[in-house]
Every structure is written in C-alpha cells, then in structure tokens.
Amino acid sequence: MGWQLDKGLEGLDHNVLTGRVEDLVQWARKSSLWPATFGLACCALEMMAAGGAHYDMSRFGMEVFRASPRQADLMIVAGRVSNKMAPVLRQIYDQMMEPKWVLSMGVCASSGGMFNNYAIVQGVDQIVPVDAYAPGCPPGPETLIHAINTIHDKIQSGELLRRRAETGGGAAVQLPQVDGQTAGDQRVDTPVTLGSQQ
C-alpha cells in the first residue's frame, strides 16, 4: 500500500476511489455467487456437507442455494446425468441469467465415471459449457470449495469470460483433488448376491 511518487497518480494503489468499475463489478460477482440446487447423486451429499456448518460456504458469500434458476449464477452439476435428465439440465442452464458459470462435480458428471452405458451422459460438457471440473468419486467438500475458490479467482481476473468469448464454450479449468483421496480410493459398489452368507 504505497505510492510511487515518480509515477504520479498511476503509482497510487487502486482503492475504492481510484479503482476501475470493471474491477468492482468482478469483485461483486465473485463475492455473491448463488449456486443453483442441482444435485443428482452421491456428490450432492458432499455438496450439502460443504454448505453445512463445518465447512461453511457462507463465508464466501454463497450461503443461499437457489431453487430458482433465474436467481442463480453458478450451476454445480453434482452427480451422474442421465439422458432423461439432460434436457432438464439444459433448460435450467438456459433459464439462468448471464453471466453464469458451471462447475462439474465428480467423475460421473465430468466423464460418465463407472457408468459407461447408453443411459448416462458421458460428460456434462456435451450439454452445457463447463468452466471448472472438480475431480473425485465423490469429491469431498474441500475439493468443491477449492473448485469454487478457483472460479472466484478466475471471475475476479476476468479470465473466465475471456476464455468463454474465445472458445464459445466453457473455460474447462482442470483442478487437482485436494481432499486427501487418491485415484485408488474411489468408491466402487460391490454387488451382493441374495441368499449368500458371509
């Protein structure tokens, strides 16, 4: 917080009086993201945990998950997307106001996961432009919050809107998993045979 005298007024750090309106608008967008409630499977439980008291997403200005897409500007696709649900997801995305962002949460939303069949969409980016991918099966609340903070940083810098303008789609930011799981820790449901005693 200094002033470089040799640069005149340009040497003054930006503050509320000397800041640009664009920076103020991006700060406001970053600080007041309202996610749409769109939980589809087990990842939705981790998303709910991130909104709970222990992880407290409200400290990022996101305490209200909106039930109306017209009041939301961040869609967190949490879980697998079936072909039957895909048109509903696109309709909700289309009803959201611009600028809007999409976060693909978990391997099922990102690539179909273990459900490599005709009923599950093999990546939600086939339906809506995705701005960030949160890896894991399911990703923990830490990974989701890390992904949201990454989106915050990209909104503040204006990078997401620039990338979207260049590609015509989502920014597709790839994130590392930060909740301590490794690739071998992914949950796999073991089939149980009826009548077997163990």
Secondary structure, 3 states (H helix, E strand, C coil): CCECHHHHHHHECCCCCCCCHHHHHHHHHHHCCCEECCECCCHHHHHHHHHCCCCCHHHHCCCCCECCHHHCCEEEEECCCECCCHHHHHHHHHHCCCCCEEEEECHHHHHCCCCCCCCECCCHHHCCCCCEEECCCCCCHHHHHHHHHHHHHHHHHCHHHHHHHHHCCCCCEECCCCCCCCHHHCCCCCCCCCCCCC
